[in-house]
Amino acid sequence: MAKFEVFQDKAGEYRWRLRHSNGQVIATPGEGFNSKATALNSIESVKKAAAEAETVEA
C-alpha cells in the first residue's frame, strides 16, 4: 500500500511524497508549501483528481 509522507525541508517549507510499499517515491508536488495545512490540502487535491483522472496517450 502506498503512503503520503509529509516533511519539512531544509528551507523550512513543507513537502510531501507518495511512496510505494516497495519504498520507491512515485510522486511529489514539485514545490514546497508555506504551511503543513497547505501541504495536506495539496495531498487531498491529488487524491481527488487521481480518482477521476483518465489515462490518455500523449
Summary of the structure (lengths in Angstrom):
residues: 58
radius of gyration: 12.5
end to end distance: 28.0
largest distance: 37.6
contacts: 119
relative contact order: 0.20
helix: 29%
strand: 28%
